[in-house]
Amino acid sequence: MADLRFHADDLGYTASSVAAAEELISSGSLTGVSLLVNLPGFRRAVLLLHSHPVPTALHVNLVEGVPVSPRGDIPSLVNGRGRFFPLPVFLLRLLLGLVDKKEVELEVAAQLSKARQERIAIVGLDSHRHTHMFSPIAEVFDHFSHTQHFSYIRSYGNFKTFTTLGFSKRLFVRFISLITSLVSFHRLQLPPSWTENPSEPHFVFLSWESLSFKHLKRNKKLLVVVHPSLSFDHPLR
């Protein structure tokens, strides 16, 4: 029998995503959540976490909405309207070496501070749209893991795939990650976020796999990452 556990990403994305997560927390289906601090459902997510405390990671967001930092402090991360660049543009800027590591550090610190100001105990870090797969975001996370003593940083060395689609996506992002490391630090090696962490469980993104849960029952102690109520993910049944 598989020992499946479930973790909800994107808590705070919308009010409906928070409502869906609340149902899952109340039913005992979730072992943890990842919190977005700069999107519309944040305030409701804070109320949920105060009333239903669960282990909470900061879901660092660098590709959607408005940053927490003043726009003038992070010009390499925002467009002319002061909003984050969407993911395709952000990736292109990474590949061109146009993302400033210090500015990433500032924004991660600002998002972490915003969560803590609301008395949310942050136990670790992961990222919206998987941006910490790539350099220099991975190295910023590595820095915070040491200075903040987090118990959890999502490692893509623990990421598993079980379908051709999932394998193809994983191969593609590994290649992009390798190139960003070369561009940012002139080294041909994967960023630190790809180092397997033996103290953390292997995990799968249900949205990448197009799998039903019955296909996961053969895999023991697997963490299934879900996105409650969001259209691109599977319902948690």
Stockholm file with secondary structure:
# STOCKHOLM 1.0

chainA/1-237         MADLRFHADDLGYTASSVAAAEELISSGSLTGVSLLVNLPGFRRAVLLLHSHPVPTALHVNLVEGVPVSPRGDIPSLVNGRGRFFPLPVFLLRLLLGLVDKKEVELEVAAQLSKARQERIAIVGLDSHRHTHMFSPIAEVFDHFSHTQHFSYIRSYGNFKTFTTLGFSKRLFVRFISLITSLVSFHRLQLPPSWTENPSEPHFVFLSWESLSFKHLKRNKKLLVVVHPSLSFDHPLR
#=GR chainA/1-237 SS CCCCEEEEEEETSCHHHHHHHHHHHHTTCCSEEEECSSSTTHHHHHHHHHHSCCCEEEEECSSSSCCSSCGGGCTTTBCTTSCBCCHHHHHHHHHTTCSCHHHHHHHHHHHHHHHHHTTCCEEEEEEGGGGGGSTTHHHHHHHHHHHSCCSEECCGGGBCCCSHHHHHHHHHHHHHHHHHHHHHHSCCSCCGGGSCCTTSCEEEEHHHHTCCGGGGTTSTTEEEEECTTCTTSCCCC
#=GC SS_cons         CCCCEEEEEEETSCHHHHHHHHHHHHTTCCSEEEECSSSTTHHHHHHHHHHSCCCEEEEECSSSSCCSSCGGGCTTTBCTTSCBCCHHHHHHHHHTTCSCHHHHHHHHHHHHHHHHHTTCCEEEEEEGGGGGGSTTHHHHHHHHHHHSCCSEECCGGGBCCCSHHHHHHHHHHHHHHHHHHHHHHSCCSCCGGGSCCTTSCEEEEHHHHTCCGGGGTTSTTEEEEECTTCTTSCCCC
//
